[in-house]
Amino acid sequence: MTKTDLRRQYRAARKAFVASLGPGAREMLERALADHALPAVAGASMVGSYAALGDEIDPVWIEKRIGPHAFPRVAGPDLVFHNCDWADLKPGFQNIPEPPATAPVVQPDVLLVPLLAVTPSGVRLGQGRGYYDRALARLRAQRPVLAVGLAWECQIADSLPADPWDAPLDMIATPTRLVDCRQYR
């Protein structure tokens, strides 16, 4: 399958999974995600997060437990991370909530990464524009950055195609576990 086919397949699986959740179940699972993800972000000086859309797993319960954090803003071909409160986010690129350009720019040392699919070894399938791959390459060129993919269990794949520019994830957090991808490489 091509990456385009895989994106379609995993978007449909994610949508069907979230649609199958009963009242309150999504919040319960996203709170459990925070429990599993918190050990990965412990000790970080700045965590980069994201504003989830639609059926993406939402890091909001992680954000509520870690204090100040950063959100990405699309700046041309790049993501720039700004320290910002939820209340300050405004619709930006593709109507995704993002911080104003005037918010303080920061360099996260842990990055929570959205995805469509991921393998236990950290091969990530994203939306296809490479924003997170470029951001991770730029951040990692300056200092070590831990990349933690956030996923529903239905987004874990046995294998995915990878291009040379695809930035690997270090860990994956789901509502049921925390996977250290580095042990599978």
C-alpha positions in Angstrom: 0.0 0.0 0.0 1.1 3.6 -0.6 1.4 6.1 2.2 -1.8 7.8 0.7 -3.7 4.5 1.0 -2.4 3.9 4.5 -3.4 7.4 5.6 -6.9 6.7 4.3 -7.1 3.3 6.0 -5.8 4.7 9.4 -8.0 7.8 9.3 -11.1 5.5 8.7 -10.0 3.2 11.6 -9.5 6.1 14.0 -12.8 7.6 13.0 -14.6 4.3 13.5 -13.0 3.7 16.8 -13.8 7.1 18.3 -17.4 6.9 16.9 -17.8 3.5 18.7 -17.0 5.1 22.1 -19.9 5.4 24.5 -20.7 8.6 26.5 -17.7 9.5 28.7 -15.5 6.7 27.3 -13.3 9.1 25.2 -12.6 11.3 28.2 -11.8 8.3 30.3 -9.4 7.0 27.7 -7.7 10.4 27.3 -7.3 10.7 31.0 -5.6 7.2 31.0 -3.4 8.4 28.1 -2.1 11.2 30.5 -1.3 8.6 33.2 0.8 6.6 30.7 2.4 9.6 29.1 3.4 11.5 32.2 6.5 9.4 32.9 7.8 10.3 29.5 7.5 14.0 30.1 8.7 14.1 33.7 11.6 16.3 34.1 11.1 18.2 30.8 11.9 21.9 30.9 9.4 22.6 28.1 6.9 20.2 26.5 5.6 20.9 23.0 2.0 19.7 22.6 -0.8 20.2 20.0 -4.4 21.1 19.8 -6.2 17.9 18.7 -8.8 18.0 16.0 -11.7 15.7 15.4 -10.9 12.1 16.3 -7.2 12.7 17.1 -6.4 11.6 20.6 -6.4 14.8 22.8 -3.4 15.6 25.0 -5.4 18.1 27.1 -5.3 15.9 30.2 -1.5 15.7 29.9 -1.3 19.5 29.4 -3.4 20.1 32.5 -0.9 18.1 34.6 2.4 19.4 33.3 2.0 23.2 33.7 3.3 25.6 31.1 3.8 24.1 27.6 4.1 25.1 24.0 1.9 24.8 21.0 3.0 24.8 17.3 2.3 27.5 14.8 2.9 27.0 11.1 5.4 29.5 9.8 5.9 28.8 6.1 7.3 25.2 5.8 8.1 25.0 9.5 6.5 24.6 12.9 7.5 27.1 15.5 6.7 26.4 19.1 5.3 29.2 21.3 4.6 29.2 25.1 0.9 29.9 25.2 -2.3 29.3 27.1 -5.3 27.5 25.5 -7.3 30.7 25.7 -4.9 32.5 23.4 -5.1 29.9 20.6 -6.7 31.1 17.4 -7.6 29.3 14.2 -4.6 29.2 11.9 -3.3 27.0 9.1 -6.1 24.7 8.0 -8.2 26.1 10.9 -6.0 24.3 13.4 -5.8 26.3 16.7 -2.4 27.8 17.1 -0.6 30.5 19.2 -0.2 34.1 18.0 3.1 34.9 16.4 3.7 37.3 19.3 3.7 34.6 21.9 7.2 33.7 23.3 9.1 31.2 21.0 10.5 28.2 22.9 12.5 25.1 22.2 10.8 22.0 23.6 12.9 19.2 25.0 9.9 16.8 24.8 7.5 16.9 21.9 4.0 15.3 22.0 3.4 14.3 18.4 0.1 13.6 16.6 -0.1 10.8 14.1 -2.2 8.6 11.9 -0.3 5.4 12.5 3.0 4.3 14.1 5.0 1.1 14.5 6.5 -0.1 17.9 9.9 1.0 16.5 8.7 4.6 16.1 8.1 4.8 12.4 5.3 7.4 12.2 2.8 8.1 9.5 1.6 11.7 9.7 -0.6 13.8 7.5 1.9 13.9 4.8 3.3 17.5 4.8 6.4 16.8 6.9 5.9 19.5 9.4 6.7 17.4 12.4 9.6 15.6 10.6 11.2 19.0 9.8 10.5 20.4 13.3 12.1 17.3 15.0 15.1 17.5 12.7 15.6 21.2 13.4 15.1 20.8 17.2 17.3 17.7 17.4 20.1 19.6 15.5 20.2 22.0 18.5 19.8 19.5 21.4 18.3 16.2 22.3 14.5 16.1 22.0 12.3 13.2 23.1 9.5 12.7 20.6 6.4 11.0 22.1 3.7 9.9 19.7 0.2 9.9 21.1 -2.2 7.3 19.7 -5.3 5.2 20.1 -4.4 1.5 20.1 -6.0 1.1 16.6 -3.2 3.3 15.2 -0.4 0.9 16.1 0.8 -0.8 12.9 3.0 -3.8 12.5 5.0 -2.0 9.7 4.9 1.2 7.8 7.0 2.6 4.9 9.6 5.1 5.9 11.4 7.7 3.9 14.9 8.9 4.8 13.5 12.3 6.1 11.0 10.6 8.4 11.9 11.5 12.0 11.5 8.5 14.3 9.6 8.7 17.5 11.3 7.7 20.8 8.1 6.6 22.6 4.4 6.0 22.0 1.8 6.7 24.6 -1.7 5.2 24.3 -4.5 4.9 26.9 -3.2 1.4 27.8 0.6 1.7 27.7 3.8 3.5 27.1 6.1 2.0 24.5 9.9 2.8 24.4 10.4 2.6 20.6 14.2 2.8 21.0 14.3 -0.8 22.3 12.8 -2.0 19.0 15.5 -0.4 16.8 
